[in-house]
Structure formats: structure tokens, C-alpha cells
């Protein structure tokens, strides 16, 4: 009988003040009865897409063991990249059909981290009242460097 993986739900978001500009990322990790954890950080010069990817990557890296992860994001870029585009990029040696792949470093790192877990993605409309999506957004905005 296989061991059941611990379940975690992750809400992640990125934000930028200007695009490019200073940006922040955040993730709310929900461990059911075991509680929750919020992680966040920022960068003085980045893009919103990099912050979205960083939030997901840092959240997976924060997990100490392989887990059954439900990712909830309002980023179509992140969700489509992780679920639709990634296999094609890998087949084309990490290139888009149109050429170079933006944020290749983060996509490759996210791909490696996703291999450790069973990952399922859910999309939620941003600013639609979802409690944890709104919280991830607030935390990402708070993490934007002020200078």
C-alpha cells in the first residue's frame, strides 16, 4: 500500500509597481488541520511575470517533503505555462516556437520542483473575493521594495 502524500493548497501571487519595476511575490500555504504559512519577498528590478513564477517556485521549495499540491493562481501566464506550454518548451530544448523563452531560469527551476510533487492547478479570477487569493495579493504588494 502506497503512503498517502501530505496535502497542501498554495495560493500564490506576484505584483509589480511598474512593469518592469520593483516587485513582490507571496504564497499562502495551507496545510489543512496543521495550519498555514505565508512566505513573501521582493526584487528592486523585475517584472510581474517573474514575480508570479517566483511565488510558485518559492512555495514548492518551502515544502520539506513530496506533497499533493493544489496550486491556486490568478495568473494565466503561470497556469498556462505550467500546464500547457511547458511540455512543448522542453521538447524544443526550452525554446518557444517563436524563439527565446522569457524567464527560462525560473521555468526550468519550477519544472524541477514540480517533479518532486503531485501538482494540480486551479485558476481563480483575481480580485473576485477569494479569501486566500486576496491575501496572497496583499502580501505580494506589501513585499514590493519601497526604494
OpenMM code with the backbone's topology and positions (N, CA, C; nanometers):
from openmm import Vec3, app, unit

residues = "UNK UNK UNK UNK UNK UNK UNK UNK UNK UNK UNK UNK UNK UNK UNK UNK UNK UNK UNK UNK UNK UNK UNK UNK UNK UNK UNK UNK UNK UNK UNK UNK UNK UNK UNK UNK UNK UNK UNK UNK UNK UNK UNK UNK UNK UNK UNK UNK UNK UNK UNK UNK UNK UNK UNK UNK UNK UNK UNK UNK UNK UNK UNK UNK UNK UNK UNK UNK UNK UNK UNK UNK UNK UNK UNK UNK UNK UNK UNK UNK UNK UNK UNK UNK UNK UNK UNK UNK UNK UNK UNK UNK UNK UNK UNK UNK UNK UNK UNK UNK UNK UNK UNK UNK UNK UNK UNK UNK UNK UNK UNK UNK UNK UNK UNK UNK UNK UNK UNK UNK UNK UNK UNK UNK UNK UNK UNK UNK UNK UNK UNK UNK UNK UNK UNK UNK UNK UNK UNK UNK UNK UNK UNK UNK UNK UNK UNK".split()
positions = [
    Vec3(0.0839, -0.1182, 0.0000),
    Vec3(0.0000, 0.0000, 0.0000),
    Vec3(0.0885, 0.1248, 0.0000),
    Vec3(0.0640, 0.2152, -0.0921),
    Vec3(0.1454, 0.3355, -0.1039),
    Vec3(0.1109, 0.4341, 0.0066),
    Vec3(0.2123, 0.5061, 0.0516),
    Vec3(0.1897, 0.6106, 0.1502),
    Vec3(0.1182, 0.7272, 0.0840),
    Vec3(0.0232, 0.7836, 0.1559),
    Vec3(-0.0500, 0.8989, 0.1048),
    Vec3(0.0350, 1.0246, 0.1252),
    Vec3(0.0457, 1.1034, 0.0211),
    Vec3(0.1233, 1.2271, 0.0308),
    Vec3(0.0489, 1.3298, 0.1148),
    Vec3(0.1231, 1.4104, 0.1919),
    Vec3(0.0590, 1.5206, 0.2628),
    Vec3(-0.0027, 1.6170, 0.1612),
    Vec3(-0.1184, 1.6705, 0.1952),
    Vec3(-0.1875, 1.7623, 0.1048),
    Vec3(-0.1638, 1.9065, 0.1462),
    Vec3(-0.1375, 1.9896, 0.0480),
    Vec3(-0.1196, 2.1324, 0.0719),
    Vec3(-0.1850, 2.2093, -0.0421),
    Vec3(-0.2503, 2.3180, -0.0067),
    Vec3(-0.3057, 2.4095, -0.1062),
    Vec3(-0.2225, 2.5363, -0.1009),
    Vec3(-0.1792, 2.5816, -0.2173),
    Vec3(-0.0945, 2.7004, -0.2259),
    Vec3(-0.1637, 2.8056, -0.3111),
    Vec3(-0.1808, 2.9228, -0.2525),
    Vec3(-0.2277, 3.0406, -0.3246),
    Vec3(-0.1052, 3.1283, -0.3451),
    Vec3(-0.0738, 3.1611, -0.4693),
    Vec3(0.0448, 3.2429, -0.4929),
    Vec3(0.0093, 3.3604, -0.5828),
    Vec3(0.0878, 3.4683, -0.5669),
    Vec3(0.0641, 3.5875, -0.6474),
    Vec3(0.1923, 3.6682, -0.6572),
    Vec3(0.1993, 3.7473, -0.7625),
    Vec3(0.3088, 3.8404, -0.7823),
    Vec3(0.2520, 3.9777, -0.8108),
    Vec3(0.3315, 4.0792, -0.7828),
    Vec3(0.2878, 4.2167, -0.8057),
    Vec3(0.4086, 4.3005, -0.8452),
    Vec3(0.3833, 4.4035, -0.9229),
    Vec3(0.4894, 4.4933, -0.9653),
    Vec3(0.4392, 4.6366, -0.9596),
    Vec3(0.5280, 4.7273, -0.9213),
    Vec3(0.4980, 4.8700, -0.9254),
    Vec3(0.5685, 4.9240, -1.0490),
    Vec3(0.4953, 4.9244, -1.1601),
    Vec3(0.5560, 4.9445, -1.2907),
    Vec3(0.5916, 4.8065, -1.3428),
    Vec3(0.5988, 4.7905, -1.4705),
    Vec3(0.6304, 4.6586, -1.5264),
    Vec3(0.7176, 4.6769, -1.6499),
    Vec3(0.8509, 4.6746, -1.6372),
    Vec3(0.9267, 4.6336, -1.5191),
    Vec3(0.9329, 4.7420, -1.4124),
    Vec3(0.9753, 4.6998, -1.2955),
    Vec3(0.9893, 4.7883, -1.1807),
    Vec3(1.0119, 4.7048, -1.0564),
    Vec3(1.0025, 4.7664, -0.9401),
    Vec3(1.0138, 4.6874, -0.8180),
    Vec3(0.8923, 4.5957, -0.8051),
    Vec3(0.9171, 4.4744, -0.7550),
    Vec3(0.8079, 4.3779, -0.7465),
    Vec3(0.8130, 4.2955, -0.6200),
    Vec3(0.6996, 4.2339, -0.5907),
    Vec3(0.6890, 4.1463, -0.4747),
    Vec3(0.6168, 4.0182, -0.5122),
    Vec3(0.6394, 3.9161, -0.4321),
    Vec3(0.5722, 3.7878, -0.4511),
    Vec3(0.5288, 3.7361, -0.3145),
    Vec3(0.4281, 3.6512, -0.3154),
    Vec3(0.3825, 3.5911, -0.1899),
    Vec3(0.3108, 3.4606, -0.2183),
    Vec3(0.3114, 3.3740, -0.1188),
    Vec3(0.2373, 3.2487, -0.1254),
    Vec3(0.1788, 3.2196, 0.0119),
    Vec3(0.0549, 3.1747, 0.0109),
    Vec3(-0.0117, 3.1283, 0.1316),
    Vec3(-0.0212, 2.9769, 0.1185),
    Vec3(0.0447, 2.9062, 0.2083),
    Vec3(0.0462, 2.7600, 0.2070),
    Vec3(-0.0487, 2.7105, 0.3152),
    Vec3(-0.1484, 2.6325, 0.2754),
    Vec3(-0.2495, 2.5810, 0.3676),
    Vec3(-0.2285, 2.4317, 0.3862),
    Vec3(-0.2087, 2.3916, 0.5100),
    Vec3(-0.1789, 2.2527, 0.5434),
    Vec3(-0.2954, 2.1841, 0.6147),
    Vec3(-0.4173, 2.2216, 0.5843),
    Vec3(-0.5347, 2.1614, 0.6486),
    Vec3(-0.5335, 2.1876, 0.7979),
    Vec3(-0.5505, 2.0837, 0.8764),
    Vec3(-0.5536, 2.0969, 1.0221),
    Vec3(-0.4195, 2.1424, 1.0791),
    Vec3(-0.3124, 2.1233, 1.0039),
    Vec3(-0.1787, 2.1584, 1.0525),
    Vec3(-0.1498, 2.3085, 1.0453),
    Vec3(-0.2394, 2.3857, 0.9872),
    Vec3(-0.2217, 2.5304, 0.9860),
    Vec3(-0.1810, 2.5864, 0.8517),
    Vec3(-0.1214, 2.7022, 0.8574),
    Vec3(-0.0840, 2.7735, 0.7360),
    Vec3(0.0487, 2.8442, 0.7554),
    Vec3(0.1066, 2.8838, 0.6420),
    Vec3(0.2329, 2.9572, 0.6425),
    Vec3(0.2289, 3.0561, 0.5274),
    Vec3(0.2750, 3.1772, 0.5519),
    Vec3(0.2838, 3.2792, 0.4478),
    Vec3(0.4314, 3.3092, 0.4242),
    Vec3(0.4716, 3.3072, 0.2981),
    Vec3(0.6074, 3.3450, 0.2617),
    Vec3(0.5997, 3.4561, 0.1581),
    Vec3(0.6991, 3.5425, 0.1557),
    Vec3(0.6989, 3.6526, 0.0594),
    Vec3(0.8395, 3.7073, 0.0431),
    Vec3(0.8561, 3.7869, -0.0597),
    Vec3(0.9838, 3.8513, -0.0861),
    Vec3(0.9680, 3.9494, -0.1999),
    Vec3(1.0759, 4.0155, -0.2333),
    Vec3(1.0672, 4.1152, -0.3393),
    Vec3(1.1984, 4.1326, -0.4122),
    Vec3(1.1926, 4.2147, -0.5155),
    Vec3(1.3073, 4.2426, -0.6001),
    Vec3(1.2961, 4.3882, -0.6451),
    Vec3(1.4090, 4.4580, -0.6456),
    Vec3(1.4066, 4.6005, -0.6825),
    Vec3(1.3832, 4.6242, -0.8307),
    Vec3(1.4168, 4.5265, -0.9153),
    Vec3(1.4016, 4.5439, -1.0602),
    Vec3(1.3574, 4.4111, -1.1207),
    Vec3(1.2301, 4.4025, -1.1583),
    Vec3(1.1752, 4.2759, -1.2058),
    Vec3(1.0524, 4.3012, -1.2921),
    Vec3(0.9815, 4.1941, -1.3239),
    Vec3(0.8544, 4.2040, -1.3956),
    Vec3(0.7467, 4.1289, -1.3176),
    Vec3(0.6234, 4.1565, -1.3489),
    Vec3(0.5136, 4.0869, -1.2837),
    Vec3(0.5213, 3.9365, -1.3100),
    Vec3(0.5519, 3.8968, -1.4339),
    Vec3(0.5600, 3.7543, -1.4647),
    Vec3(0.6688, 3.6841, -1.3834),
    Vec3(0.7834, 3.7505, -1.3651),
    Vec3(0.8891, 3.6898, -1.2829),
    Vec3(0.8419, 3.6740, -1.1389),
    Vec3(0.7660, 3.7682, -1.0902),
    Vec3(0.7176, 3.7584, -0.9521),
    Vec3(0.6142, 3.6468, -0.9379),
    Vec3(0.5289, 3.6278, -1.0384),
    Vec3(0.4326, 3.5172, -1.0357),
    Vec3(0.5065, 3.3834, -1.0295),
    Vec3(0.6063, 3.3681, -1.1150),
    Vec3(0.6852, 3.2447, -1.1179),
    Vec3(0.7630, 3.2243, -0.9885),
    Vec3(0.8201, 3.3310, -0.9368),
    Vec3(0.8980, 3.3211, -0.8137),
    Vec3(0.8106, 3.2765, -0.6979),
    Vec3(0.6889, 3.3279, -0.6903),
    Vec3(0.5976, 3.2876, -0.5828),
    Vec3(0.5728, 3.1377, -0.5861),
    Vec3(0.5468, 3.0835, -0.7043),
    Vec3(0.5206, 2.9400, -0.7163),
    Vec3(0.6457, 2.8584, -0.6829),
    Vec3(0.7593, 2.9013, -0.7334),
    Vec3(0.8850, 2.8306, -0.7100),
    Vec3(0.9207, 2.8293, -0.5613),
    Vec3(0.9144, 2.9449, -0.4975),
    Vec3(0.9498, 2.9532, -0.3555),
    Vec3(0.8530, 2.8714, -0.2702),
    Vec3(0.7264, 2.8680, -0.3095),
    Vec3(0.6286, 2.7894, -0.2342),
    Vec3(0.6633, 2.6411, -0.2396),
    Vec3(0.6958, 2.5903, -0.3581),
    Vec3(0.7330, 2.4490, -0.3695),
    Vec3(0.8617, 2.4200, -0.2926),
    Vec3(0.9568, 2.5112, -0.2987),
    Vec3(1.0821, 2.4917, -0.2257),
    Vec3(1.0614, 2.4947, -0.0747),
    Vec3(0.9547, 2.5574, -0.0297),
    Vec3(0.9267, 2.5649, 0.1140),
    Vec3(0.8721, 2.4338, 0.1698),
    Vec3(0.8316, 2.3431, 0.0819),
    Vec3(0.7776, 2.2147, 0.1271),
    Vec3(0.8926, 2.1194, 0.1579),
    Vec3(0.8921, 2.0641, 0.2780),
    Vec3(1.0035, 1.9800, 0.3219),
    Vec3(0.9965, 1.8379, 0.2686),
    Vec3(0.8817, 1.7973, 0.2150),
    Vec3(0.8685, 1.6621, 0.1629),
    Vec3(0.7759, 1.6618, 0.0425),
    Vec3(0.7856, 1.5589, -0.0412),
    Vec3(0.6934, 1.5499, -0.1545),
    Vec3(0.5487, 1.5561, -0.1054),
    Vec3(0.4668, 1.6312, -0.1789),
    Vec3(0.3296, 1.6556, -0.1354),
    Vec3(0.2341, 1.6538, -0.2530),
    Vec3(0.1063, 1.6378, -0.2205),
    Vec3(-0.0008, 1.6545, -0.3185),
    Vec3(-0.0402, 1.8021, -0.3101),
    Vec3(-0.0022, 1.8776, -0.4123),
    Vec3(-0.0162, 2.0227, -0.4099),
    Vec3(-0.1289, 2.0665, -0.5027),
    Vec3(-0.2175, 2.1478, -0.4496),
    Vec3(-0.3150, 2.2182, -0.5318),
    Vec3(-0.2707, 2.3637, -0.5367),
    Vec3(-0.2287, 2.4088, -0.6544),
    Vec3(-0.1897, 2.5481, -0.6746),
    Vec3(-0.3120, 2.6261, -0.7179),
    Vec3(-0.3357, 2.7394, -0.6553),
    Vec3(-0.4431, 2.8286, -0.6968),
    Vec3(-0.3785, 2.9612, -0.7342),
    Vec3(-0.4026, 3.0045, -0.8573),
    Vec3(-0.3413, 3.1272, -0.9069),
    Vec3(-0.4409, 3.2063, -0.9907),
    Vec3(-0.4200, 3.3372, -0.9950),
    Vec3(-0.4993, 3.4208, -1.0855),
    Vec3(-0.4165, 3.4579, -1.2091),
    Vec3(-0.2984, 3.3971, -1.2227),
    Vec3(-0.2102, 3.4266, -1.3345),
    Vec3(-0.2282, 3.3240, -1.4469),
    Vec3(-0.2856, 3.3672, -1.5573),
    Vec3(-0.2978, 3.2791, -1.6737),
    Vec3(-0.1598, 3.2419, -1.7262),
    Vec3(-0.0659, 3.3357, -1.7199),
    Vec3(0.0718, 3.3093, -1.7638),
    Vec3(0.1313, 3.1917, -1.6868),
    Vec3(0.1209, 3.1944, -1.5554),
    Vec3(0.1754, 3.0872, -1.4726),
    Vec3(0.1024, 2.9558, -1.4969),
    Vec3(-0.0287, 2.9601, -1.4947),
    Vec3(-0.1051, 2.8369, -1.5094),
    Vec3(-0.0876, 2.7749, -1.6483),
    Vec3(-0.1001, 2.8560, -1.7527),
    Vec3(-0.0832, 2.8030, -1.8879),
    Vec3(0.0591, 2.7533, -1.9104),
    Vec3(0.1560, 2.8267, -1.8587),
    Vec3(0.2941, 2.7840, -1.8735),
    Vec3(0.3183, 2.6486, -1.8088),
    Vec3(0.2686, 2.6322, -1.6868),
    Vec3(0.2930, 2.5087, -1.6125),
    Vec3(0.2126, 2.3904, -1.6653),
    Vec3(0.0960, 2.4155, -1.7232),
    Vec3(0.0079, 2.3048, -1.7619),
    Vec3(0.0006, 2.2781, -1.9118),
    Vec3(0.0224, 2.3804, -1.9938),
    Vec3(0.0038, 2.3656, -2.1386),
    Vec3(0.1358, 2.3819, -2.2146),
    Vec3(0.2074, 2.4903, -2.1882),
    Vec3(0.3228, 2.5244, -2.2699),
    Vec3(0.4497, 2.4484, -2.2328),
    Vec3(0.4657, 2.4134, -2.1061),
    Vec3(0.5892, 2.3522, -2.0575),
    Vec3(0.6334, 2.2280, -2.1361),
    Vec3(0.5446, 2.1340, -2.1640),
    Vec3(0.5904, 2.0156, -2.2398),
    Vec3(0.6491, 2.0512, -2.3767),
    Vec3(0.5904, 2.1470, -2.4455),
    Vec3(0.6427, 2.1887, -2.5757),
    Vec3(0.7776, 2.2575, -2.5640),
    Vec3(0.7923, 2.3417, -2.4626),
    Vec3(0.9215, 2.4079, -2.4422),
    Vec3(1.0310, 2.3052, -2.4191),
    Vec3(1.0012, 2.2038, -2.3399),
    Vec3(1.1007, 2.1014, -2.3103),
    Vec3(1.1364, 2.0228, -2.4365),
    Vec3(1.0364, 1.9898, -2.5182),
    Vec3(1.0628, 1.9171, -2.6436),
    Vec3(1.1490, 1.9995, -2.7384),
    Vec3(1.1340, 2.1317, -2.7325),
    Vec3(1.2111, 2.2205, -2.8213),
    Vec3(1.3370, 2.2734, -2.7511),
    Vec3(1.3855, 2.1994, -2.6525),
    Vec3(1.5063, 2.2391, -2.5797),
    Vec3(1.4899, 2.3774, -2.5165),
    Vec3(1.3775, 2.3964, -2.4496),
    Vec3(1.3481, 2.5189, -2.3749),
    Vec3(1.3425, 2.6426, -2.4634),
    Vec3(1.2770, 2.6262, -2.5766),
    Vec3(1.2532, 2.7399, -2.6662),
    Vec3(1.1053, 2.7452, -2.7007),
    Vec3(1.0576, 2.8659, -2.7267),
    Vec3(0.9223, 2.8826, -2.7783),
    Vec3(0.9262, 2.8601, -2.9286),
    Vec3(0.8113, 2.8382, -2.9884),
    Vec3(0.8065, 2.8265, -3.1346),
    Vec3(0.8605, 2.9533, -3.1986),
    Vec3(0.8373, 3.0670, -3.1336),
    Vec3(0.8798, 3.1965, -3.1867),
    Vec3(1.0222, 3.2327, -3.1466),
    Vec3(1.0926, 3.1465, -3.0721),
    Vec3(1.2304, 3.1781, -3.0349),
    Vec3(1.2557, 3.1652, -2.8859),
    Vec3(1.3313, 3.2591, -2.8344),
    Vec3(1.3774, 3.2533, -2.6955),
    Vec3(1.2604, 3.2528, -2.5967),
    Vec3(1.2803, 3.1809, -2.4886),
    Vec3(1.1811, 3.1709, -2.3820),
    Vec3(1.2166, 3.2681, -2.2705),
    Vec3(1.1257, 3.3605, -2.2420),
    Vec3(1.1468, 3.4547, -2.1317),
    Vec3(1.1393, 3.3801, -1.9988),
    Vec3(1.2181, 3.4226, -1.9047),
    Vec3(1.2184, 3.3667, -1.7689),
    Vec3(1.2563, 3.2190, -1.7663),
    Vec3(1.3423, 3.1784, -1.8597),
    Vec3(1.3787, 3.0374, -1.8714),
    Vec3(1.4367, 2.9828, -1.7406),
    Vec3(1.5136, 3.0641, -1.6691),
    Vec3(1.5727, 3.0180, -1.5435),
    Vec3(1.4657, 2.9772, -1.4429),
    Vec3(1.3619, 3.0568, -1.4343),
    Vec3(1.2540, 3.0273, -1.3394),
    Vec3(1.1675, 2.9110, -1.3866),
    Vec3(1.1404, 2.9040, -1.5163),
    Vec3(1.0615, 2.7926, -1.5690),
    Vec3(1.1332, 2.6601, -1.5468),
    Vec3(1.2633, 2.6572, -1.5712),
    Vec3(1.3386, 2.5332, -1.5516),
    Vec3(1.3419, 2.4933, -1.4044),
    Vec3(1.3607, 2.5897, -1.3165),
    Vec3(1.3624, 2.5601, -1.1728),
    Vec3(1.2243, 2.5141, -1.1260),
    Vec3(1.1188, 2.5788, -1.1749),
    Vec3(0.9834, 2.5381, -1.1375),
    Vec3(0.9545, 2.3965, -1.1868),
    Vec3(0.9972, 2.3663, -1.3082),
    Vec3(0.9786, 2.2317, -1.3617),
    Vec3(1.0465, 2.1279, -1.2723),
    Vec3(1.1687, 2.1546, -1.2307),
    Vec3(1.2398, 2.0608, -1.1409),
    Vec3(1.1646, 2.0420, -1.0096),
    Vec3(1.1176, 2.1505, -0.9521),
    Vec3(1.0460, 2.1414, -0.8242),
    Vec3(0.9132, 2.0683, -0.8397),
    Vec3(0.8444, 2.0900, -0.9517),
    Vec3(0.7159, 2.0226, -0.9720),
    Vec3(0.7341, 1.8717, -0.9825),
    Vec3(0.8523, 1.8258, -1.0254),
    Vec3(0.8771, 1.6820, -1.0375),
    Vec3(0.8732, 1.6118, -0.9015),
    Vec3(0.8989, 1.6853, -0.7953),
    Vec3(0.9000, 1.6281, -0.6598),
    Vec3(0.7593, 1.6054, -0.6040),
    Vec3(0.6609, 1.6644, -0.6648),
    Vec3(0.5265, 1.6677, -0.6077),
    Vec3(0.4217, 1.6216, -0.7086),
    Vec3(0.3032, 1.5924, -0.6578),
    Vec3(0.1859, 1.5750, -0.7439),
    Vec3(0.1173, 1.7105, -0.7454),
    Vec3(0.1172, 1.7756, -0.8600),
    Vec3(0.0684, 1.9132, -0.8674),
    Vec3(-0.0567, 1.9200, -0.9528),
    Vec3(-0.1558, 1.9889, -0.8996),
    Vec3(-0.2800, 2.0170, -0.9717),
    Vec3(-0.2992, 2.1680, -0.9681),
    Vec3(-0.3375, 2.2251, -1.0799),
    Vec3(-0.3521, 2.3711, -1.0908),
    Vec3(-0.4984, 2.4108, -1.0988),
    Vec3(-0.5317, 2.5207, -1.0341),
    Vec3(-0.6648, 2.5811, -1.0426),
    Vec3(-0.6476, 2.7298, -1.0690),
    Vec3(-0.7310, 2.7827, -1.1558),
    Vec3(-0.7291, 2.9253, -1.1841),
    Vec3(-0.8473, 2.9899, -1.1139),
    Vec3(-0.8233, 3.1076, -1.0571),
    Vec3(-0.9285, 3.1863, -0.9948),
    Vec3(-0.9174, 3.3286, -1.0487),
    Vec3(-1.0297, 3.3912, -1.0719),
    Vec3(-1.0277, 3.5299, -1.1196),
    Vec3(-0.9729, 3.6198, -1.0084),
    Vec3(-0.8774, 3.7041, -1.0443),
    Vec3(-0.8184, 3.7960, -0.9480),
    Vec3(-0.9194, 3.8986, -0.8994),
    Vec3(-0.9049, 3.9391, -0.7762),
    Vec3(-0.9882, 4.0431, -0.7150),
    Vec3(-1.1372, 4.0098, -0.7230),
    Vec3(-1.1671, 3.8809, -0.7059),
    Vec3(-1.3065, 3.8369, -0.7130),
    Vec3(-1.3601, 3.7962, -0.5763),
    Vec3(-1.2840, 3.8257, -0.4703),
    Vec3(-1.3311, 3.7974, -0.3362),
    Vec3(-1.2839, 3.6658, -0.2769),
    Vec3(-1.2005, 3.5890, -0.3494),
    Vec3(-1.1467, 3.4660, -0.2930),
    Vec3(-1.0520, 3.5040, -0.1784),
    Vec3(-1.0831, 3.4577, -0.0607),
    Vec3(-1.0127, 3.4982, 0.0617),
    Vec3(-0.8605, 3.4838, 0.0522),
    Vec3(-0.8139, 3.3685, 0.0127),
    Vec3(-0.6699, 3.3447, 0.0119),
    Vec3(-0.6008, 3.4063, -0.1089),
    Vec3(-0.6695, 3.4166, -0.2213),
    Vec3(-0.6133, 3.4865, -0.3366),
    Vec3(-0.5942, 3.6335, -0.3029),
    Vec3(-0.6917, 3.6913, -0.2368),
    Vec3(-0.6812, 3.8319, -0.1957),
    Vec3(-0.5670, 3.8499, -0.0959),
    Vec3(-0.5518, 3.7534, -0.0067),
    Vec3(-0.4441, 3.7616, 0.0918),
    Vec3(-0.3075, 3.7519, 0.0242),
    Vec3(-0.2916, 3.6591, -0.0696),
    Vec3(-0.1652, 3.6479, -0.1426),
    Vec3(-0.1344, 3.7771, -0.2167),
    Vec3(-0.2358, 3.8393, -0.2751),
    Vec3(-0.2179, 3.9661, -0.3450),
    Vec3(-0.1712, 4.0751, -0.2486),
    Vec3(-0.2360, 4.0859, -0.1319),
    Vec3(-0.1964, 4.1865, -0.0322),
    Vec3(-0.0518, 4.1650, 0.0130),
    Vec3(-0.0167, 4.0399, 0.0397),
    Vec3(0.1190, 4.0094, 0.0868),
    Vec3(0.2231, 4.0381, -0.0210),
    Vec3(0.1903, 4.0091, -0.1466),
    Vec3(0.2832, 4.0376, -0.2567),
    Vec3(0.3037, 4.1877, -0.2698),
    Vec3(0.1972, 4.2638, -0.2583),
    Vec3(0.2096, 4.4108, -0.2673),
    Vec3(0.2908, 4.4674, -0.1511),
    Vec3(0.2714, 4.4115, -0.0325),
    Vec3(0.3480, 4.4565, 0.0841),
    Vec3(0.4964, 4.4263, 0.0678),
    Vec3(0.5298, 4.3232, -0.0088),
    Vec3(0.6694, 4.2816, -0.0246),
    Vec3(0.7456, 4.3612, -0.1306),
    Vec3(0.6769, 4.4497, -0.2028),
    Vec3(0.7448, 4.5310, -0.3039),
    Vec3(0.8422, 4.6265, -0.2340),
    Vec3(0.9709, 4.6229, -0.2718),
    Vec3(1.0662, 4.7163, -0.2106),
    Vec3(1.0240, 4.8609, -0.2336),
    Vec3(1.0433, 4.9426, -0.1327),
    Vec3(0.9964, 5.0825, -0.1382),
    Vec3(1.0937, 5.1775, -0.2059),
    Vec3(1.2152, 5.1313, -0.2352),
    Vec3(1.3111, 5.2237, -0.2986),
    Vec3(1.3519, 5.1763, -0.4351),
] * unit.nanometer
topology = app.Topology()
chain = topology.addChain("A")
for resn in residues:
    res = topology.addResidue(resn, chain)
    for name in ("N", "CA", "C"):
        topology.addAtom(name, app.Element.getBySymbol(name[0]), res)
